[in-house]
Amino acid sequence: MIIRKLGLASAAAALAMVPVAAQAADTSRASAPAKASNKMAGTPTVALGVALAIAIGAIVIATAGSSQPTSP
C-alpha cells in the first residue's frame, strides 16, 4: 500500500515539474535560411483540372443509365 502511494506521489511530482523544467530550458534557436525556392508555389491548375474532371465524370456516371426501375 505504501509503495503504491509512493509511486502515485512520484508520478504527480513528475507531472508538476515537467512544465517548470520546459519553461526553464533555453529556447533560443536560430532559424536556417531556405536554400531552394518552393517549386509548388502558385495555383495548382493541373490538380484543380484533374479534380474537376473526376467530379464531372462521377456525376455523369451516377446520372447515366435507364430511368426505369429495376424492380418489377
C-alpha positions as CSV (number, residue, x, y, z in Angstrom):
1,M,0.0,0.0,0.0
2,I,2.8,2.4,0.9
3,I,4.7,1.5,-2.4
4,R,1.6,2.3,-4.4
5,K,1.2,5.7,-2.8
6,L,4.9,6.4,-3.2
7,G,4.6,5.6,-6.9
8,L,1.5,7.9,-7.2
9,A,3.2,10.7,-5.4
10,S,6.3,10.5,-7.6
11,A,4.2,10.5,-10.7
12,A,2.3,13.5,-9.5
13,A,5.6,15.3,-8.7
14,A,7.0,14.5,-12.1
15,L,3.9,15.8,-13.8
16,A,4.1,19.0,-11.8
17,M,7.8,19.5,-12.5
18,V,7.8,19.0,-16.3
19,P,6.3,22.4,-17.2
20,V,8.7,24.1,-14.9
21,A,11.7,22.3,-16.5
22,A,10.4,23.0,-20.0
23,Q,10.0,26.7,-19.3
24,A,13.5,27.0,-17.8
25,A,15.1,25.4,-20.9
26,D,16.9,27.7,-23.4
27,T,14.6,28.1,-26.4
28,S,16.7,30.5,-28.5
29,R,17.1,28.5,-31.7
30,A,18.4,30.1,-34.9
31,S,16.3,29.5,-38.0
32,A,18.1,28.3,-41.1
33,P,17.5,30.1,-44.4
34,A,15.8,28.3,-47.2
35,K,18.3,27.0,-49.8
36,A,15.9,26.5,-52.6
37,S,12.7,28.2,-53.6
38,N,9.4,26.3,-53.4
39,K,8.5,24.9,-56.8
40,M,5.0,24.2,-55.8
41,A,4.1,27.9,-55.3
42,G,1.1,29.3,-57.1
43,T,-2.2,27.9,-58.1
44,P,-2.1,24.2,-58.8
45,T,-4.1,24.4,-62.0
46,V,-3.3,20.9,-63.2
47,A,-4.5,19.4,-59.9
48,L,-7.7,21.5,-59.9
49,G,-8.4,20.5,-63.5
50,V,-8.0,16.8,-62.7
51,A,-10.2,17.1,-59.7
52,L,-12.9,18.9,-61.7
53,A,-12.7,16.3,-64.4
54,I,-13.1,13.5,-61.9
55,A,-16.0,15.2,-60.2
56,I,-17.8,15.8,-63.6
57,G,-17.1,12.2,-64.6
58,A,-18.5,10.9,-61.3
59,I,-21.7,12.9,-61.8
60,V,-22.1,11.7,-65.4
61,I,-21.6,8.1,-64.4
62,A,-24.0,8.4,-61.4
63,T,-26.8,10.0,-63.5
64,A,-26.3,8.0,-66.7
65,G,-28.5,4.9,-67.4
66,S,-32.0,4.0,-67.7
67,S,-34.7,5.8,-65.7
68,Q,-36.7,2.7,-65.5
69,P,-36.8,1.0,-62.1
70,T,-35.1,-2.4,-61.8
71,S,-37.7,-3.9,-59.5
72,P,-40.8,-5.4,-61.0
